[in-house]
Amino acid sequence: MSYTLYGSQTSPFVRRLRMLLQDLPYEFRELNVFEAQDAAVLNKINPLNQVPVLQHNEKTIWDSRQIFRYLNEIHHFQKMSWEDENLLTGIEGAMASGVNLLLMKRSGMNIDENFMFIMRQKDRLESVLDHYRPYIESTALSKFDFAAMTLYSFLDWALFRNIVSIEKRPECRKFLETYAHHPAILSTAIPKV
């Protein structure tokens, strides 16, 4: 059983799946969606024009949450409660807001402006981190499940891209330090170039 995962090394949506797949045979095909050639490849395999994309046998799956669901049905990584689903939805919302802010920065927009859309993205980031503080302080430190992989991928990426600050969030710093040497974290580390 072989999988092909398309994505970038920096995307938190991709990284969490690379962590999940660490002990399974899979091929990672890196795409830089900002380069014309790779963007054309992505456009052929995913009409949403986003990464990650998973190909397995005759199936092509276009969204990271659906890729997790597909892999979880096959490999039974974890049983998902509604609480788990809500947790993932919150972290994914924060990741999507972070990506929106990054795209605005890359488009030359000043994300320090007081525009409604920008403020909405920033408010969502802070709200999610505030709401999940108890999770980060307790549950996330006791098990490295898909939600923890997602949270780590998001926080590491958001710090790398200067999207969030954790100066006043010791629970986030402790969480990152706790898993910093986990094999899945090390093997999927964001290239620091």
Residue, then its C-alpha position, 0 to 999 in steps of 0.5 A: m500500500s503506497y501513498t503519494l502526498y503532494g505539498s510543501q515542506t512549510s505548510p502546516f496542513v501538509r506537515r501534520l500529514r507527513m507526521l501521521l504518515q511517518d511510519l508508513p510507506y509513502e512518497f512526498r512530492e514537494l510543490n512550490v505553489f508560487e512557481a508556475q511549473d509546480a502551480a500547473v501540476l497542482n492545478k491538474i490534480n486539485p481544482l481547489n489549487q491547494v496543498p496537500v493532495l493525497q493519491h492512493n491507487e485510483k483515489t485523489i483526495w484534495d483536503s488535509r482533513q479529508i486525507f486524515r479521515y481517509l487514512n484513519e479509516i484504513h489505519h485506525f490511528q485514533k478514534m475521533s470524538w466530537e470533542d476531538e473534531n471540534l478541537l481540530t476545527g478550531i486549530e484548522g481555523a487558526m491555521a487558515s487565518g494564519v495562511n490568509l495573513l501570510l498571503m496578504k503580507r506576501s501580496g504587499m499588504n500591511i497586516d498591521e492596518n485596522f481593516m475588518f478582514i485583517m482584524r478578524q483573522k488576528d482575533r480568530l488566532e488569539s481566540v483559538l489559542d485562548h480557548y485551547r489553553p487548557y488543552i495545551e496545558s494538559t491533554a496535548l502534553s500527554k499524547f501525541d495524536f493528530a490534534a497535537m500534530t496539528l497544533y505543533s505544525f501550526l505553532d511552529w509554522a506561525l512562529f516561523r512566518n512571524i504570524v503569532s507571538i507566544e511571549k505571553r503564552p508559556e503553555c505554547r512554549k512548553f508544548l513546543e519544547t515537549y515535542a521538539h525532539h519527537p522523531a515525527i517533528l525532527s523528520t518533518a522540520i521546516p527548512k530554515v533557509 
